[in-house]
Amino acid sequence: MDSTGQNNLKRNKSEKKLLRKQIKARNTLMRHEGIECVSHTTQNLVVANGGLGNGVNRHQLLSLVEECGLVEALLMPPNKPYSVVKYGSKEEAKKAYDTLNGKEIMLEDSNQNVTLYVNFVEKVHWEDIIPISLPPGLMMVEELVSPEEEQKMLESIDWTENEVIQNAQKSLKHRRVKHFGYEFRYDNNNVDKDKPLPGGLPEICNMLLEKCLKQGYIKHKPDQLTINQYEPGQGIPPHIDTHSAFEDEITSLSLGAEIVMDFKHPDGRTVAVMLPQRSLLVMTGESRYLWTHGIMPRKFDIVHASERQKVGSVTPDVGDLTLNRRGTRTSFTFRKVRRSPCNCIYPSVCDSQQGHQREEAPLFHDSETQASKLEQAYVHKVYEEIAAHFSSTRHSPWPKIVEFLRTLPKGSIVADIGCGNGKYLGINKDLYMIGCDRSQNLVDICGEKKFQAFVCDALSVPVRNSSCDACISIAVIHHFSTAERRLAAVRELARLLRPGGMALIYVWAMEQEYNKQKSKYLKEKRASKGKEEEINTDVAWGLFCDQMHDNGSQDSACSDRVLNDSKDKGGNAKQGINSKLPVHTNRTSFRSQDVLVPWHLKGGTNKKGECVKALQLPASSKELQEFSPVFHRYYHVFCEGELEAACKTLDCIRIQKSYYDQGNWCVVLEKQ
């Protein structure tokens, strides 16, 4: 074979290898990303191995693809190994296809090579980017110090006596650290409050803190300082500064280089926050007490490419993301040592409040797992058992909820999240209403009424974003056992709504006497007191008449006395979590926000909905107690302003209206 034939053979092998790689990239994109490639020429190309996840930055890739024609858009999803290019014409896209396929490039920020594989795509759909808000209580101050002041502060650090971090995590062992005021102990994430370090804070830092106090950036002067120096590739594990160790404000000054810090909420939400060089980060309230913060150990951060945003949250705008090489960052973190136990409103993550009850809000779990278990035992299982009896008491819609539904435009799509037996699903025949509930038995009852309903959790509704014109949540959110989960339920409603969509929320109120008037729940008296009567709950106690299914006050006791037995002498059903929650005495004012409310199951009614003749027994008789199993349901009753305060933490909604309606706090929300 002559040299020409050999060259042709090599070319054929090379082309076949390229084709195999191209097909493999096409299959991978389809399988993992749902991106379907096409064989015909279009204006759009997907560039495999040309993404931020491969270490390719926007500047390098844009320079490359612009050589082939006018680039209308370059989309680079965060942490993905591909990008999408849209050209001005098919001819330009075809030129790029021929030029870039199989092209090997050296990454600008390393000595590694990557090979690009290109395919045509029709259209790539990206969800509209919603600006990400900073965690509540988080504040950023740019250019707090001048470059000259920055240099003086860095030069003031004596690293020759670098401290050894005892008992620290492996990721911290090679980090340079200095402590002033009090030593921060990484083995227990606390300080020894009785052993202050000599010398106090450096004078240059005292001057800076006085400036911050004068400008109103901080409210209290810190007495503890930790200086850390991070090389590229080093980071901080996600954590919450120990509640019992420090007061509300945690303040950190970034010198030497910018960096991205990651914040995470217990419900899974994350916010990447850019900390520019010489900027001040102030964490208070929810951002300090509830969200974890940390720095991923990596050499590059994903940041905005344009100059329009160099501080605050990093929005995942695929049309404006690039890689930024980290530099050496030195942080000055200021804290004020706490002298008394923390009494914040986040007991589920507060070490001061774990293991004992707060007077106003008993602590009954210390993790999301335990919260879920409590709700499973005292909400989900209970409603499965009492579904038929519960449904028999739910046939009188509340006027203001009916008014809300009847004022919605004809043809509106409405979701009833926590629909129960579907009492509100048929109110307005001009609406397209769907319901969902955690109870299968209640959903089955909806089906018997020919309503559209399905089973799901209110924290995770399997409905597309922005697909509803309105939502209602009636007597649902008060069944979630932590502030974080209650807020997540509101956020889920907001997710379902289209912009301009409305949501109506009702929760049970702590204040059963309001504006000098008792709610019907407190005022209701039995018409036939002292006579034999059927256990009947079909009375005008309003929306939450289910809260008072007792026959006296005999259930007023601490739940750990009665809830750990399979069956007590009164025939109570088994509920086995020792939550130490108080059992509420029905038809009385609340003494605690977190309570268990008794439900006396109507005799002869089983959970399958098969009803037999009701027992006719005296309300106070022992026979009645024996034939009426008592179930206890968990409630968090809301104080005045609590529901509004939770809603205001979400930037995507605004409160259009709030009111008190017969023992319930109510809000009407509009999605922005």
Residue pairs with C-beta under 8 A, 6 or more apart in sequence:
1 9
18 101
18 102
18 117
21 102
21 115
21 117
22 101
22 117
22 118
22 119
24 117
25 48
25 49
25 117
25 119
26 37
26 119
28 48
29 35
29 37
29 46
29 48
29 82
29 119
30 36
30 37
33 80
33 82
35 46
35 82
35 121
35 124
36 121
36 122
37 46
37 119
37 120
37 121
38 119
38 120
38 121
38 122
39 120
40 120
41 90
41 93
41 94
41 97
41 120
42 90
42 93
42 120
42 121
42 122
43 72
43 86
43 87
43 88
43 89
43 90
43 92
43 93
44 84
44 85
44 86
44 87
44 93
44 120
44 121
44 122
44 123
44 124
45 84
45 85
45 87
45 93
45 96
45 97
45 100
45 118
45 119
45 120
45 121
46 82
46 83
46 84
46 85
46 118
46 119
46 120
46 121
46 124
47 61
47 65
47 82
47 83
47 84
47 85
47 100
47 116
47 117
47 118
48 81
48 82
48 116
48 117
48 118
48 119
49 56
49 81
49 82
49 114
49 115
49 116
49 117
50 56
50 61
50 82
50 83
50 114
50 116
51 76
51 77
51 80
51 81
51 82
51 83
52 76
52 77
52 78
52 79
52 80
52 83
52 302
52 321
52 322
52 323
53 79
53 80
53 81
53 82
54 81
54 107
54 114
55 107
55 109
55 110
55 112
55 114
55 300
55 323
56 83
56 105
56 107
56 114
56 323
57 108
57 109
57 322
57 323
58 74
58 76
58 305
58 321
58 322
58 323
59 108
59 305
59 322
60 105
60 107
60 108
61 74
61 76
61 83
62 71
62 74
64 100
64 103
64 105
65 71
65 74
65 85
65 96
65 100
67 99
68 87
68 92
68 95
68 96
68 99
68 100
69 87
69 88
69 89
69 91
69 92
69 93
69 95
69 96
70 87
70 88
70 89
70 92
71 85
71 86
71 87
71 88
72 86
72 87
72 88
73 84
73 85
73 86
73 319
74 83
74 84
74 85
74 86
74 319
75 83
75 84
75 85
75 86
75 124
75 126
75 318
75 319
76 83
76 318
76 319
76 321
76 322
77 83
77 316
77 318
77 321
78 302
78 316
78 318
78 321
79 302
84 121
84 124
85 93
85 96
87 93
87 96
93 120
96 118
97 118
97 120
100 116
100 118
101 116
101 117
101 118
102 115
102 116
102 117
103 115
103 116
104 113
104 114
104 115
104 116
105 113
105 114
105 115
105 116
106 112
106 113
107 113
107 114
109 300
109 323
109 325
126 318
127 465
129 315
129 316
129 317
130 652
131 313
131 315
132 271
132 313
132 314
132 315
132 316
133 271
133 313
133 651
134 140
134 271
134 273
134 287
134 312
134 313
135 263
135 265
135 271
135 286
135 287
135 291
136 285
136 286
136 287
136 649
137 283
137 284
137 285
137 286
137 287
137 288
138 263
138 273
138 281
138 282
138 283
138 284
138 287
139 217
139 281
139 282
139 284
140 273
140 275
140 279
140 280
140 281
140 282
140 311
140 312
141 217
141 279
141 280
141 282
142 276
142 278
142 279
142 311
143 276
143 278
143 279
144 208
144 212
144 217
144 253
144 278
144 279
144 280
145 153
145 208
145 253
145 255
145 278
146 278
147 278
150 255
150 256
150 277
150 278
152 204
153 204
153 205
153 208
153 255
153 332
154 255
154 256
154 330
156 202
156 204
157 178
157 227
157 229
157 330
158 178
159 176
159 178
159 229
162 176
162 177
162 178
163 177
163 178
163 179
165 172
165 173
165 175
165 177
165 186
166 185
166 186
166 187
167 185
167 186
167 187
168 186
168 187
169 186
169 237
171 234
171 235
171 236
171 237
171 297
172 186
172 236
172 237
174 234
175 228
175 229
175 230
175 234
176 228
176 229
177 226
177 227
177 228
177 229
178 226
178 227
179 197
179 224
179 225
179 226
179 227
180 197
180 199
180 200
180 201
180 202
180 205
180 224
180 225
180 226
180 227
181 196
181 197
181 200
181 201
181 222
181 223
181 224
181 225
181 337
182 191
182 192
182 193
182 195
182 196
182 197
182 223
182 224
182 337
183 191
183 192
183 195
183 197
184 190
184 191
184 224
184 226
185 191
185 192
189 239
189 241
189 242
189 245
190 242
190 244
190 245
191 224
191 245
191 246
191 337
193 337
193 339
200 223
201 209
201 222
201 223
201 225
202 225
205 225
205 332
205 334
208 253
209 218
209 221
209 222
209 334
210 221
212 218
212 251
212 280
213 219
213 221
217 251
217 280
217 282
218 249
218 251
218 282
218 334
219 249
220 247
220 249
220 336
221 336
222 249
222 251
222 334
222 335
222 336
223 335
223 336
223 337
224 246
224 334
224 335
224 336
224 337
225 332
225 333
225 334
225 335
226 333
226 335
227 330
227 331
227 332
227 333
228 236
228 330
228 331
228 333
229 256
229 328
229 329
229 330
229 331
230 236
230 259
230 295
230 328
230 329
230 330
230 331
231 328
232 299
232 325
232 326
232 327
232 328
233 297
233 298
233 299
233 326
234 297
235 294
235 295
235 296
235 297
235 298
236 293
236 294
236 295
237 294
238 262
238 264
238 292
238 293
238 294
239 292
239 293
239 294
240 288
240 289
240 290
240 291
240 292
240 293
240 349
241 250
241 288
241 335
242 351
243 289
243 338
243 342
243 344
243 349
243 350
243 351
243 352
244 338
244 341
244 342
244 350
244 351
244 352
245 335
245 337
245 338
246 335
246 336
246 337
246 338
247 335
247 336
247 337
247 338
248 284
248 285
248 288
248 289
249 282
249 283
249 284
249 288
249 335
249 336
250 282
250 283
250 284
250 288
250 333
250 334
250 335
251 280
251 281
251 282
251 283
251 333
251 334
251 335
252 275
252 280
252 281
252 283
252 331
252 332
252 333
252 334
253 278
253 279
253 280
253 281
253 331
253 332
253 333
253 334
254 275
254 276
254 277
254 278
254 279
254 280
254 281
254 329
254 330
254 331
255 277
255 278
255 329
255 330
255 331
255 332
256 277
256 327
256 328
256 329
256 330
257 277
257 326
257 327
257 328
257 329
258 274
258 275
258 276
258 277
258 279
258 310
258 324
258 327
258 329
259 274
259 275
259 295
259 301
259 326
259 329
260 272
260 273
260 274
260 275
260 295
260 296
260 301
260 302
260 303
260 314
261 272
261 273
261 275
261 281
261 293
261 294
261 295
262 270
262 271
262 272
262 273
262 293
262 294
262 295
262 296
263 270
263 271
263 272
263 273
263 287
263 291
263 292
263 293
264 270
264 271
264 291
264 292
264 293
265 290
265 291
265 484
266 290
266 348
266 349
266 368
266 482
266 484
267 459
267 484
267 485
267 487
267 488
267 491
271 313
272 302
272 313
272 314
273 281
273 312
273 313
273 314
274 301
274 303
274 304
274 309
274 310
274 311
274 312
274 313
274 314
275 281
275 311
276 310
276 311
279 311
283 293
286 346
286 649
287 293
289 344
289 346
289 349
289 350
290 346
290 349
290 484
298 326
299 325
299 326
300 323
300 324
300 325
300 326
301 323
301 324
301 326
302 314
302 321
302 322
302 323
302 324
303 314
303 321
303 322
303 323
303 324
304 310
304 314
304 315
304 317
304 320
304 321
304 322
305 320
305 321
305 322
306 320
309 315
314 321
341 352
341 353
342 350
342 351
342 352
342 353
343 352
343 353
343 358
344 350
344 353
345 361
345 483
346 483
346 484
347 353
347 354
347 358
347 361
347 363
348 365
348 366
348 367
348 368
348 371
348 482
348 483
348 484
353 363
354 363
354 366
355 363
356 363
357 363
357 364
357 580
360 592
360 593
361 592
361 593
361 594
362 580
362 581
362 582
362 592
362 594
364 374
364 481
364 579
364 580
364 581
364 594
365 371
365 373
365 374
365 481
365 482
365 579
368 482
368 484
368 485
371 480
371 481
371 482
371 485
373 577
374 481
374 577
374 579
374 634
375 479
375 480
375 481
375 634
377 575
377 576
377 577
378 575
378 577
378 579
378 596
378 632
378 633
378 634
379 438
379 479
379 633
379 634
380 438
380 439
381 575
382 575
382 599
382 631
382 632
382 633
383 390
383 438
383 439
383 441
383 442
383 633
384 439
384 440
384 441
384 607
385 573
385 601
385 607
385 631
386 599
386 601
386 607
386 631
387 421
387 439
387 441
387 442
387 445
387 607
387 609
388 441
388 445
388 605
388 606
388 607
388 608
388 609
388 610
388 611
389 537
389 601
389 602
389 605
390 420
390 421
390 442
390 546
390 599
391 420
391 421
391 442
391 445
391 609
392 537
392 538
392 602
392 605
392 611
393 537
393 538
393 545
393 546
394 420
394 421
394 423
394 546
395 423
395 538
396 540
397 423
397 424
397 427
398 474
398 506
398 542
398 543
398 661
398 662
400 659
400 661
400 666
401 424
401 427
401 472
401 474
401 504
401 506
401 543
402 424
402 427
404 472
404 502
404 504
404 668
405 414
405 424
405 427
405 428
405 431
405 470
405 472
406 427
406 428
408 414
408 428
408 431
408 469
408 470
408 502
409 469
410 430
410 431
411 430
411 431
411 432
412 431
412 432
412 469
412 470
413 431
413 432
413 434
413 467
413 468
413 469
413 470
414 431
414 432
414 433
414 434
414 468
414 469
414 470
414 471
414 472
415 433
415 434
415 435
415 436
415 461
415 463
415 468
415 470
415 471
415 472
415 496
416 422
416 424
416 425
416 433
416 434
416 435
416 436
416 471
416 472
416 474
417 436
417 458
417 461
417 471
417 472
417 473
417 476
417 492
417 493
417 496
418 436
418 437
418 438
418 458
418 473
418 474
418 475
418 476
419 425
419 435
419 436
419 437
419 442
419 443
419 446
419 451
419 453
420 437
420 439
420 442
420 474
420 475
421 442
421 445
421 446
421 449
422 435
422 445
422 446
422 449
422 451
422 453
424 433
424 472
424 474
425 433
425 434
425 435
425 446
425 449
425 451
425 452
425 453
426 433
426 449
426 451
433 451
433 452
434 452
434 453
434 454
434 463
435 443
435 446
435 451
435 452
435 453
435 454
436 443
436 453
436 454
436 455
436 456
436 458
436 461
437 443
437 446
437 453
437 455
437 456
438 455
438 456
438 457
438 458
439 455
440 455
441 607
441 608
441 609
443 453
443 454
443 455
444 609
445 609
446 452
446 453
447 453
454 462
456 462
458 473
458 476
458 477
458 480
458 489
458 492
459 480
459 485
459 488
459 489
459 492
460 492
461 492
461 496
463 496
465 495
465 496
466 495
466 496
466 497
466 498
466 499
466 501
467 496
467 498
468 496
468 497
468 498
468 501
469 497
469 498
469 501
469 502
470 497
470 501
470 502
470 503
470 504
471 493
471 496
471 497
471 501
471 502
471 503
471 504
472 503
472 504
472 505
473 489
473 493
473 503
473 504
473 505
473 506
474 504
474 505
474 506
474 543
475 506
475 507
475 508
475 543
475 544
475 546
475 664
476 489
477 486
477 489
477 490
477 505
477 507
477 643
478 486
478 507
478 508
478 635
478 636
478 637
478 638
479 633
479 634
479 635
479 636
480 486
480 488
480 489
480 636
481 594
481 634
481 636
483 646
486 636
486 646
487 646
487 649
487 650
490 505
490 646
490 647
490 650
490 653
490 669
491 650
493 503
493 505
493 669
494 503
494 650
494 652
494 653
494 669
494 671
497 503
497 653
497 671
498 671
499 671
499 672
500 670
500 671
501 670
501 671
502 656
502 668
502 669
502 670
502 671
503 653
503 668
503 669
503 670
503 671
504 666
504 667
504 668
504 669
505 643
505 647
505 666
505 667
505 669
506 543
506 661
506 664
506 665
506 666
507 637
507 638
507 643
507 664
507 665
507 666
508 544
508 547
508 635
508 637
508 638
508 663
508 664
508 665
509 519
509 637
509 638
509 639
509 640
509 660
509 663
509 664
509 665
510 590
510 593
510 637
510 638
510 639
510 640
511 639
511 640
511 660
512 518
512 519
512 521
512 522
512 589
512 590
512 663
513 519
513 522
513 589
514 660
515 660
519 542
519 662
519 663
520 540
520 541
520 542
520 662
520 663
521 541
521 542
521 544
521 545
521 547
521 548
521 587
521 662
521 663
522 587
522 588
522 589
522 663
524 539
524 540
524 541
524 548
524 587
526 533
526 619
532 616
532 617
532 618
533 616
533 618
533 619
534 614
534 615
534 616
535 549
535 551
535 600
535 602
535 603
535 614
535 615
535 619
535 624
535 628
536 602
536 614
537 545
537 546
537 548
537 549
537 602
539 545
541 547
541 548
542 661
542 662
542 663
542 664
543 661
543 662
543 663
543 664
544 663
544 664
546 599
547 584
547 586
547 597
547 635
548 586
548 587
548 597
549 586
549 598
549 599
549 600
550 585
550 586
550 587
550 598
550 600
551 600
551 619
551 620
551 624
551 625
551 628
552 619
552 620
553 585
553 586
553 588
554 625
555 583
555 584
555 585
555 586
555 598
555 630
556 583
556 584
556 585
557 582
557 583
558 580
558 581
558 582
558 583
559 579
559 580
559 581
559 582
559 583
559 596
559 632
560 578
560 579
560 580
562 568
562 572
562 583
563 575
563 576
563 577
563 578
563 579
563 596
563 632
564 576
564 578
565 572
565 574
566 574
567 573
567 574
570 625
570 626
570 630
571 625
571 626
571 627
571 628
571 629
571 630
572 629
572 630
572 631
573 601
573 629
573 630
573 631
575 631
575 632
579 596
579 634
581 592
581 594
581 595
581 596
581 634
582 591
582 592
582 595
582 596
583 595
583 596
583 597
583 598
583 632
584 590
584 595
584 596
584 597
584 598
584 635
586 597
586 598
590 637
593 636
593 637
593 638
593 639
594 634
594 635
594 636
595 634
595 635
595 637
596 632
596 633
596 634
596 635
597 632
597 633
597 635
598 630
598 631
598 632
599 630
599 631
599 632
599 633
600 628
600 629
600 630
601 628
601 629
601 630
601 631
602 614
602 628
603 614
603 615
603 617
603 624
603 627
603 628
604 611
604 612
604 613
604 614
604 615
605 611
605 612
605 614
615 624
615 627
615 628
617 623
617 624
617 627
618 624
638 665
640 660
640 665
642 665
643 658
643 665
643 666
643 667
644 655
644 658
644 667
647 653
647 655
647 667
647 669
648 655
651 672
652 671
652 672
653 669
653 670
653 671
653 672
654 669
654 670
654 672
655 667
655 668
655 669
656 668
656 669
656 670
657 667
657 668
658 665
658 666
658 667
658 668
659 666
660 666
